[in-house]
Amino acid sequence: MKKYVCTVCGYVYDPAVGDPDNGIAAGTAFEDLPDDWTCPPCGVGKEMFEPE
């Protein structure tokens, strides 16, 4: 699974880690994140992420 990087703040979403602080389990692909998921540090939407 690919990592995705936030084009605003540089946060990297790593599917191997997920986003446990926001209820996203390890192993969750970026494409499978809920539509309302936002970047943990800066709060922008998924549309602001690019494949790393």
C-alpha distance matrix in Angstrom:
0.0 3.8 6.7 9.7 13.3 16.4 18.9 21.8 21.4 18.5 16.6 12.9 10.7 8.4 6.5 7.9 11.2 11.3 14.7 17.2 20.2 19.5 18.8 15.0 13.9 11.4 8.4 8.8 6.3 8.2 9.8 11.1 12.9 16.6 18.4 20.5 18.0 19.0 18.2 19.6 21.8 23.1 22.7 21.6 19.6 16.2 17.9 18.4 14.8 13.4 10.3 11.0
3.8 0.0 3.8 6.5 9.9 13.3 15.5 18.5 18.3 15.3 13.9 10.4 8.9 7.4 7.2 9.3 11.8 11.8 14.7 17.7 20.2 19.5 19.5 15.8 15.5 13.1 10.9 10.6 7.7 7.7 9.7 12.0 13.0 16.7 17.8 19.8 17.1 17.5 16.2 18.1 19.7 20.7 20.7 19.3 17.6 14.2 15.5 15.5 11.8 10.0 6.7 7.2
6.7 3.8 0.0 3.8 6.8 10.2 12.8 15.5 14.8 11.8 10.2 6.6 5.6 4.8 6.5 8.8 10.1 10.2 12.4 15.7 17.7 17.4 17.9 14.5 14.7 12.5 11.3 10.9 8.6 7.6 10.6 12.7 12.6 16.2 17.2 18.5 15.5 15.2 13.3 14.9 16.3 17.4 17.8 16.7 15.6 12.6 14.3 13.5 9.7 8.6 6.1 5.6
9.7 6.5 3.8 0.0 3.8 6.8 9.3 12.1 12.1 9.5 8.3 5.6 5.2 6.9 8.7 11.7 12.2 11.3 12.6 16.3 17.6 16.7 17.9 14.7 15.9 14.4 13.6 12.2 9.8 7.2 10.0 12.5 11.7 14.8 15.1 16.2 13.4 12.6 10.7 13.0 14.2 14.7 14.9 13.3 12.3 9.5 10.8 9.7 6.0 5.3 4.3 5.1
13.3 9.9 6.8 3.8 0.0 3.8 6.2 8.8 8.5 5.8 5.6 4.3 6.2 8.8 11.5 14.1 13.9 13.1 13.5 17.2 17.7 17.2 19.1 16.4 18.0 16.7 16.6 15.2 13.2 10.4 13.1 15.6 14.1 16.6 16.5 16.9 14.0 12.2 9.5 11.8 12.0 12.2 13.2 11.7 11.8 9.8 10.8 8.5 5.3 5.5 6.3 5.7
16.4 13.3 10.2 6.8 3.8 0.0 3.8 5.4 5.8 4.8 5.2 6.4 8.0 11.4 13.9 16.7 15.8 14.5 13.9 17.5 17.3 16.5 18.9 16.8 19.1 18.5 18.7 16.8 15.2 11.8 14.3 16.4 14.3 16.1 15.3 15.1 12.5 10.0 7.2 10.0 9.7 9.0 10.0 8.3 9.1 8.3 9.0 5.9 4.4 6.6 9.0 9.2
18.9 15.5 12.8 9.3 6.2 3.8 0.0 3.8 6.0 5.8 8.1 9.5 11.6 14.8 17.3 20.1 19.5 18.3 17.7 21.3 20.9 20.0 22.5 20.5 22.8 22.1 22.2 20.3 18.2 14.8 16.7 19.3 17.3 18.9 17.5 17.4 15.4 12.7 10.3 13.1 12.1 10.5 11.8 9.5 10.6 10.2 9.5 5.8 5.7 6.9 10.0 10.2
21.8 18.5 15.5 12.1 8.8 5.4 3.8 0.0 3.8 6.1 8.2 10.9 13.0 16.5 19.2 21.9 20.6 19.2 17.9 21.2 20.2 19.3 22.3 20.9 23.5 23.3 23.9 21.9 20.3 16.9 18.9 21.0 18.5 19.5 18.1 17.1 15.2 11.9 9.4 11.8 10.0 7.7 9.6 7.8 10.3 11.1 10.8 7.1 8.3 10.5 13.5 13.5
21.4 18.3 14.8 12.1 8.5 5.8 6.0 3.8 0.0 3.8 5.7 9.1 11.7 15.0 18.1 20.2 18.5 17.6 16.1 19.2 18.0 17.9 21.0 19.8 22.2 21.7 22.8 21.2 20.2 17.1 19.7 21.4 18.8 20.1 19.3 18.1 15.6 12.1 8.8 10.1 7.6 6.6 9.6 9.2 11.9 12.7 13.4 9.8 9.9 12.0 14.3 13.5
18.5 15.3 11.8 9.5 5.8 4.8 5.8 6.1 3.8 0.0 3.8 6.3 9.6 12.3 15.7 17.6 16.4 16.0 15.2 18.5 18.0 18.2 20.9 19.1 20.9 19.9 20.7 19.5 18.2 15.4 18.3 20.3 18.1 20.1 19.8 19.1 16.2 13.3 9.8 11.1 9.3 9.5 12.0 11.4 13.3 13.0 13.8 10.4 9.1 10.2 11.7 10.2
16.6 13.9 10.2 8.3 5.6 5.2 8.1 8.2 5.7 3.8 0.0 3.8 6.5 9.5 12.8 14.6 12.9 12.4 11.5 14.7 14.3 14.6 17.2 15.4 17.3 16.4 17.5 16.4 15.6 13.1 16.4 17.8 15.4 17.5 17.8 17.0 13.7 11.1 7.4 8.1 7.2 8.6 10.6 10.8 12.2 11.7 13.6 10.8 9.1 10.8 11.8 10.6
12.9 10.4 6.6 5.6 4.3 6.4 9.5 10.9 9.1 6.3 3.8 0.0 3.8 6.1 9.5 11.4 10.4 10.3 10.5 13.9 14.6 14.8 16.6 14.2 15.4 13.9 14.5 13.7 12.7 10.7 14.2 15.7 13.9 16.7 17.4 17.4 13.9 12.2 9.1 10.0 10.3 11.9 13.2 12.9 13.3 11.8 13.8 11.7 8.8 9.5 9.4 8.0
10.7 8.9 5.6 5.2 6.2 8.0 11.6 13.0 11.7 9.6 6.5 3.8 0.0 3.8 6.4 8.9 8.0 7.0 7.7 11.3 12.6 12.3 13.6 10.8 12.0 10.7 11.2 10.0 9.3 7.4 11.1 12.2 10.5 13.5 14.7 15.0 11.4 10.7 8.4 9.4 11.1 12.7 13.0 12.8 12.3 10.3 13.0 11.9 8.8 10.0 9.5 9.3
8.4 7.4 4.8 6.9 8.8 11.4 14.8 16.5 15.0 12.3 9.5 6.1 3.8 0.0 3.8 5.4 5.5 6.0 8.3 11.3 13.5 13.7 14.2 11.0 10.9 8.5 8.7 8.8 8.4 8.2 11.9 12.6 11.7 15.2 17.0 17.7 14.1 14.0 12.0 12.5 14.2 16.3 16.6 16.6 15.9 13.5 16.2 15.3 12.0 12.2 10.6 9.8
6.5 7.2 6.5 8.7 11.5 13.9 17.3 19.2 18.1 15.7 12.8 9.5 6.4 3.8 0.0 3.8 5.3 4.9 8.3 10.8 13.7 13.5 12.9 9.3 8.5 6.1 5.1 5.3 5.3 6.6 9.9 9.9 9.8 13.5 15.9 17.0 13.8 14.7 13.6 14.2 16.6 18.6 18.2 18.0 16.6 13.9 16.7 16.8 13.5 13.7 11.8 12.0
7.9 9.3 8.8 11.7 14.1 16.7 20.1 21.9 20.2 17.6 14.6 11.4 8.9 5.4 3.8 0.0 3.8 5.9 9.5 11.0 14.3 14.9 14.0 10.8 8.8 5.2 5.0 7.4 8.4 10.4 13.4 13.1 13.1 16.7 19.3 20.3 16.9 17.7 16.4 16.2 18.4 20.9 20.9 21.1 20.1 17.5 20.4 20.2 16.9 16.9 14.7 14.1
11.2 11.8 10.1 12.2 13.9 15.8 19.5 20.6 18.5 16.4 12.9 10.4 8.0 5.5 5.3 3.8 0.0 3.8 6.5 7.7 10.8 11.9 11.5 8.8 7.4 4.6 6.8 8.3 10.1 11.2 14.6 13.9 12.9 16.0 18.8 19.0 15.4 15.8 14.3 13.4 15.6 18.5 18.6 19.5 18.8 16.9 20.2 19.6 16.7 17.5 15.9 15.2
11.3 11.8 10.2 11.3 13.1 14.5 18.3 19.2 17.6 16.0 12.4 10.3 7.0 6.0 4.9 5.9 3.8 0.0 3.8 6.0 9.0 9.0 8.5 5.4 5.2 4.2 6.3 5.9 8.1 8.7 12.0 10.8 9.4 12.3 15.1 15.3 11.8 12.7 11.8 11.3 14.2 16.6 16.0 16.8 15.8 14.0 17.5 17.4 14.8 16.2 15.2 15.3
14.7 14.7 12.4 12.6 13.5 13.9 17.7 17.9 16.1 15.2 11.5 10.5 7.7 8.3 8.3 9.5 6.5 3.8 0.0 3.8 5.6 5.6 6.4 4.7 6.5 7.2 9.8 8.8 10.9 10.5 13.6 12.3 9.8 11.8 14.4 13.6 9.9 10.4 9.6 8.2 11.3 13.9 13.3 14.7 14.3 13.4 17.0 16.7 14.8 16.9 16.8 16.9
17.2 17.7 15.7 16.3 17.2 17.5 21.3 21.2 19.2 18.5 14.7 13.9 11.3 11.3 10.8 11.0 7.7 6.0 3.8 0.0 3.8 5.3 5.0 5.1 5.8 7.4 10.8 10.5 13.4 13.7 16.5 14.6 12.3 13.7 16.7 15.6 12.4 13.2 12.7 10.5 13.6 16.5 15.7 17.8 17.4 16.8 20.6 20.3 18.6 20.7 20.4 20.5
20.2 20.2 17.7 17.6 17.7 17.3 20.9 20.2 18.0 18.0 14.3 14.6 12.6 13.5 13.7 14.3 10.8 9.0 5.6 3.8 0.0 3.8 5.8 7.5 9.4 11.1 14.4 13.6 16.1 15.7 18.5 16.8 13.8 14.5 17.0 15.1 12.0 12.1 11.6 8.6 11.4 14.3 13.7 16.3 16.6 16.9 20.6 20.0 18.9 21.5 21.8 21.8
19.5 19.5 17.4 16.7 17.2 16.5 20.0 19.3 17.9 18.2 14.6 14.8 12.3 13.7 13.5 14.9 11.9 9.0 5.6 5.3 3.8 0.0 3.8 5.7 8.9 11.4 14.1 12.3 14.6 13.8 16.1 14.2 10.9 11.0 13.5 11.5 8.6 9.4 10.1 8.0 11.5 13.6 12.0 14.3 14.0 14.3 18.1 18.1 17.3 20.2 20.8 21.4
18.8 19.5 17.9 17.9 19.1 18.9 22.5 22.3 21.0 20.9 17.2 16.6 13.6 14.2 12.9 14.0 11.5 8.5 6.4 5.0 5.8 3.8 0.0 3.8 6.2 9.6 12.1 10.6 13.6 13.7 15.6 12.9 10.4 10.6 13.8 12.6 10.1 12.0 13.0 11.5 15.1 17.2 15.4 17.2 16.2 15.9 19.7 20.3 19.1 21.6 21.8 22.6
15.0 15.8 14.5 14.7 16.4 16.8 20.5 20.9 19.8 19.1 15.4 14.2 10.8 11.0 9.3 10.8 8.8 5.4 4.7 5.1 7.5 5.7 3.8 0.0 3.8 6.7 8.7 6.9 9.8 10.2 12.3 9.8 7.6 9.1 12.5 12.2 9.3 11.4 12.1 11.3 15.0 17.0 15.3 16.5 15.1 13.9 17.7 18.3 16.6 18.7 18.5 19.4
13.9 15.5 14.7 15.9 18.0 19.1 22.8 23.5 22.2 20.9 17.3 15.4 12.0 10.9 8.5 8.8 7.4 5.2 6.5 5.8 9.4 8.9 6.2 3.8 0.0 3.8 6.2 6.0 9.6 11.3 13.4 10.9 9.9 12.0 15.5 15.7 12.9 14.9 15.2 14.3 17.7 20.1 18.8 19.9 18.4 16.8 20.5 21.1 18.9 20.4 19.4 20.1
11.4 13.1 12.5 14.4 16.7 18.5 22.1 23.3 21.7 19.9 16.4 13.9 10.7 8.5 6.1 5.2 4.6 4.2 7.2 7.4 11.1 11.4 9.6 6.7 3.8 0.0 3.8 5.6 8.7 10.9 13.5 11.7 11.3 14.2 17.5 18.0 14.9 16.4 15.9 15.2 18.2 20.7 20.0 20.8 19.5 17.5 20.9 21.2 18.4 19.4 17.8 18.0
8.4 10.9 11.3 13.6 16.6 18.7 22.2 23.9 22.8 20.7 17.5 14.5 11.2 8.7 5.1 5.0 6.8 6.3 9.8 10.8 14.4 14.1 12.1 8.7 6.2 3.8 0.0 3.8 6.3 9.4 11.5 9.9 10.7 14.0 17.2 18.5 15.7 17.5 17.2 17.3 20.3 22.4 21.5 21.7 19.9 17.3 20.3 21.0 18.0 18.3 16.4 16.9
8.8 10.6 10.9 12.2 15.2 16.8 20.3 21.9 21.2 19.5 16.4 13.7 10.0 8.8 5.3 7.4 8.3 5.9 8.8 10.5 13.6 12.3 10.6 6.9 6.0 5.6 3.8 0.0 3.8 6.5 8.2 6.3 7.0 10.3 13.3 14.8 12.3 14.5 14.8 15.4 18.7 20.3 18.9 18.8 16.7 14.0 17.1 18.2 15.5 16.3 14.9 16.2
6.3 7.7 8.6 9.8 13.2 15.2 18.2 20.3 20.2 18.2 15.6 12.7 9.3 8.4 5.3 8.4 10.1 8.1 10.9 13.4 16.1 14.6 13.6 9.8 9.6 8.7 6.3 3.8 0.0 3.8 5.3 5.2 6.8 10.5 12.7 14.8 12.5 14.4 14.6 16.0 19.0 20.1 18.8 18.0 15.5 12.3 14.9 16.1 13.2 13.4 11.7 13.5
8.2 7.7 7.6 7.2 10.4 11.8 14.8 16.9 17.1 15.4 13.1 10.7 7.4 8.2 6.6 10.4 11.2 8.7 10.5 13.7 15.7 13.8 13.7 10.2 11.3 10.9 9.4 6.5 3.8 0.0 3.8 5.4 5.4 9.0 10.3 12.4 10.0 11.4 11.6 13.7 16.4 17.0 15.7 14.4 12.0 8.6 11.1 12.3 9.5 10.2 9.4 11.6
9.8 9.7 10.6 10.0 13.1 14.3 16.7 18.9 19.7 18.3 16.4 14.2 11.1 11.9 9.9 13.4 14.6 12.0 13.6 16.5 18.5 16.1 15.6 12.3 13.4 13.5 11.5 8.2 5.3 3.8 0.0 3.8 5.7 8.4 9.2 12.2 11.0 13.0 14.0 16.5 19.3 19.4 17.6 15.8 12.7 9.2 11.0 13.2 11.0 11.5 10.9 13.9
11.1 12.0 12.7 12.5 15.6 16.4 19.3 21.0 21.4 20.3 17.8 15.7 12.2 12.6 9.9 13.1 13.9 10.8 12.3 14.6 16.8 14.2 12.9 9.8 10.9 11.7 9.9 6.3 5.2 5.4 3.8 0.0 3.8 6.4 8.6 11.3 10.2 13.0 14.5 16.4 19.7 20.1 18.0 16.9 13.8 10.9 13.4 15.7 13.8 14.8 14.3 16.8
12.9 13.0 12.6 11.7 14.1 14.3 17.3 18.5 18.8 18.1 15.4 13.9 10.5 11.7 9.8 13.1 12.9 9.4 9.8 12.3 13.8 10.9 10.4 7.6 9.9 11.3 10.7 7.0 6.8 5.4 5.7 3.8 0.0 3.8 6.4 8.2 6.5 9.4 11.1 12.8 16.3 16.7 14.4 13.7 10.8 8.6 11.8 13.6 12.2 14.1 14.3 16.6
16.6 16.7 16.2 14.8 16.6 16.1 18.9 19.5 20.1 20.1 17.5 16.7 13.5 15.2 13.5 16.7 16.0 12.3 11.8 13.7 14.5 11.0 10.6 9.1 12.0 14.2 14.0 10.3 10.5 9.0 8.4 6.4 3.8 0.0 3.8 5.4 5.3 9.0 11.8 13.5 17.0 17.0 14.0 13.4 10.4 9.1 12.1 14.4 13.9 16.4 17.2 19.7
18.4 17.8 17.2 15.1 16.5 15.3 17.5 18.1 19.3 19.8 17.8 17.4 14.7 17.0 15.9 19.3 18.8 15.1 14.4 16.7 17.0 13.5 13.8 12.5 15.5 17.5 17.2 13.3 12.7 10.3 9.2 8.6 6.4 3.8 0.0 3.8 5.6 8.5 11.7 14.1 17.2 16.3 13.1 11.7 8.2 7.4 9.6 12.4 12.7 15.4 16.9 19.8
20.5 19.8 18.5 16.2 16.9 15.1 17.4 17.1 18.1 19.1 17.0 17.4 15.0 17.7 17.0 20.3 19.0 15.3 13.6 15.6 15.1 11.5 12.6 12.2 15.7 18.0 18.5 14.8 14.8 12.4 12.2 11.3 8.2 5.4 3.8 0.0 3.8 6.3 10.0 12.0 15.0 14.0 10.4 9.9 7.2 8.0 10.6 12.6 13.5 16.7 18.6 21.0
18.0 17.1 15.5 13.4 14.0 12.5 15.4 15.2 15.6 16.2 13.7 13.9 11.4 14.1 13.8 16.9 15.4 11.8 9.9 12.4 12.0 8.6 10.1 9.3 12.9 14.9 15.7 12.3 12.5 10.0 11.0 10.2 6.5 5.3 5.6 3.8 0.0 3.8 7.0 8.7 12.0 11.8 8.7 8.7 6.5 6.8 10.3 11.5 11.6 14.8 16.4 18.3
19.0 17.5 15.2 12.6 12.2 10.0 12.7 11.9 12.1 13.3 11.1 12.2 10.7 14.0 14.7 17.7 15.8 12.7 10.4 13.2 12.1 9.4 12.0 11.4 14.9 16.4 17.5 14.5 14.4 11.4 13.0 13.0 9.4 9.0 8.5 6.3 3.8 0.0 3.8 6.1 8.8 8.0 5.0 5.3 4.6 6.3 9.4 9.4 10.0 13.7 15.8 17.3
18.2 16.2 13.3 10.7 9.5 7.2 10.3 9.4 8.8 9.8 7.4 9.1 8.4 12.0 13.6 16.4 14.3 11.8 9.6 12.7 11.6 10.1 13.0 12.1 15.2 15.9 17.2 14.8 14.6 11.6 14.0 14.5 11.1 11.8 11.7 10.0 7.0 3.8 0.0 3.8 5.8 5.7 4.6 5.4 6.4 7.3 10.2 8.8 8.8 12.2 14.2 15.0
19.6 18.1 14.9 13.0 11.8 10.0 13.1 11.8 10.1 11.1 8.1 10.0 9.4 12.5 14.2 16.2 13.4 11.3 8.2 10.5 8.6 8.0 11.5 11.3 14.3 15.2 17.3 15.4 16.0 13.7 16.5 16.4 12.8 13.5 14.1 12.0 8.7 6.1 3.8 0.0 3.8 5.9 5.8 8.4 9.8 11.0 14.0 12.6 12.3 15.5 17.0 17.2
21.8 19.7 16.3 14.2 12.0 9.7 12.1 10.0 7.6 9.3 7.2 10.3 11.1 14.2 16.6 18.4 15.6 14.2 11.3 13.6 11.4 11.5 15.1 15.0 17.7 18.2 20.3 18.7 19.0 16.4 19.3 19.7 16.3 17.0 17.2 15.0 12.0 8.8 5.8 3.8 0.0 3.8 6.1 8.8 11.4 12.9 15.3 13.0 13.0 16.0 17.9 17.5
23.1 20.7 17.4 14.7 12.2 9.0 10.5 7.7 6.6 9.5 8.6 11.9 12.7 16.3 18.6 20.9 18.5 16.6 13.9 16.5 14.3 13.6 17.2 17.0 20.1 20.7 22.4 20.3 20.1 17.0 19.4 20.1 16.7 17.0 16.3 14.0 11.8 8.0 5.7 5.9 3.8 0.0 3.8 5.9 9.3 11.6 13.3 10.8 11.9 15.2 17.8 17.9
22.7 20.7 17.8 14.9 13.2 10.0 11.8 9.6 9.6 12.0 10.6 13.2 13.0 16.6 18.2 20.9 18.6 16.0 13.3 15.7 13.7 12.0 15.4 15.3 18.8 20.0 21.5 18.9 18.8 15.7 17.6 18.0 14.4 14.0 13.1 10.4 8.7 5.0 4.6 5.8 6.1 3.8 0.0 3.8 6.6 9.5 11.5 10.1 11.6 15.3 17.9 18.8
21.6 19.3 16.7 13.3 11.7 8.3 9.5 7.8 9.2 11.4 10.8 12.9 12.8 16.6 18.0 21.1 19.5 16.8 14.7 17.8 16.3 14.3 17.2 16.5 19.9 20.8 21.7 18.8 18.0 14.4 15.8 16.9 13.7 13.4 11.7 9.9 8.7 5.3 5.4 8.4 8.8 5.9 3.8 0.0 3.8 6.9 8.0 6.6 8.8 12.6 15.7 17.0
19.6 17.6 15.6 12.3 11.8 9.1 10.6 10.3 11.9 13.3 12.2 13.3 12.3 15.9 16.6 20.1 18.8 15.8 14.3 17.4 16.6 14.0 16.2 15.1 18.4 19.5 19.9 16.7 15.5 12.0 12.7 13.8 10.8 10.4 8.2 7.2 6.5 4.6 6.4 9.8 11.4 9.3 6.6 3.8 0.0 3.8 5.4 5.9 7.8 11.5 14.4 16.4
16.2 14.2 12.6 9.5 9.8 8.3 10.2 11.1 12.7 13.0 11.7 11.8 10.3 13.5 13.9 17.5 16.9 14.0 13.4 16.8 16.9 14.3 15.9 13.9 16.8 17.5 17.3 14.0 12.3 8.6 9.2 10.9 8.6 9.1 7.4 8.0 6.8 6.3 7.3 11.0 12.9 11.6 9.5 6.9 3.8 0.0 3.8 5.3 5.6 8.8 11.2 13.7
17.9 15.5 14.3 10.8 10.8 9.0 9.5 10.8 13.4 13.8 13.6 13.8 13.0 16.2 16.7 20.4 20.2 17.5 17.0 20.6 20.6 18.1 19.7 17.7 20.5 20.9 20.3 17.1 14.9 11.1 11.0 13.4 11.8 12.1 9.6 10.6 10.3 9.4 10.2 14.0 15.3 13.3 11.5 8.0 5.4 3.8 0.0 3.8 5.5 8.1 11.2 14.0
18.4 15.5 13.5 9.7 8.5 5.9 5.8 7.1 9.8 10.4 10.8 11.7 11.9 15.3 16.8 20.2 19.6 17.4 16.7 20.3 20.0 18.1 20.3 18.3 21.1 21.2 21.0 18.2 16.1 12.3 13.2 15.7 13.6 14.4 12.4 12.6 11.5 9.4 8.8 12.6 13.0 10.8 10.1 6.6 5.9 5.3 3.8 0.0 3.8 6.8 10.4 12.4
14.8 11.8 9.7 6.0 5.3 4.4 5.7 8.3 9.9 9.1 9.1 8.8 8.8 12.0 13.5 16.9 16.7 14.8 14.8 18.6 18.9 17.3 19.1 16.6 18.9 18.4 18.0 15.5 13.2 9.5 11.0 13.8 12.2 13.9 12.7 13.5 11.6 10.0 8.8 12.3 13.0 11.9 11.6 8.8 7.8 5.6 5.5 3.8 0.0 3.8 6.9 8.9
13.4 10.0 8.6 5.3 5.5 6.6 6.9 10.5 12.0 10.2 10.8 9.5 10.0 12.2 13.7 16.9 17.5 16.2 16.9 20.7 21.5 20.2 21.6 18.7 20.4 19.4 18.3 16.3 13.4 10.2 11.5 14.8 14.1 16.4 15.4 16.7 14.8 13.7 12.2 15.5 16.0 15.2 15.3 12.6 11.5 8.8 8.1 6.8 3.8 0.0 3.8 6.2
10.3 6.7 6.1 4.3 6.3 9.0 10.0 13.5 14.3 11.7 11.8 9.4 9.5 10.6 11.8 14.7 15.9 15.2 16.8 20.4 21.8 20.8 21.8 18.5 19.4 17.8 16.4 14.9 11.7 9.4 10.9 14.3 14.3 17.2 16.9 18.6 16.4 15.8 14.2 17.0 17.9 17.8 17.9 15.7 14.4 11.2 11.2 10.4 6.9 3.8 0.0 3.8
11.0 7.2 5.6 5.1 5.7 9.2 10.2 13.5 13.5 10.2 10.6 8.0 9.3 9.8 12.0 14.1 15.2 15.3 16.9 20.5 21.8 21.4 22.6 19.4 20.1 18.0 16.9 16.2 13.5 11.6 13.9 16.8 16.6 19.7 19.8 21.0 18.3 17.3 15.0 17.2 17.5 17.9 18.8 17.0 16.4 13.7 14.0 12.4 8.9 6.2 3.8 0.0
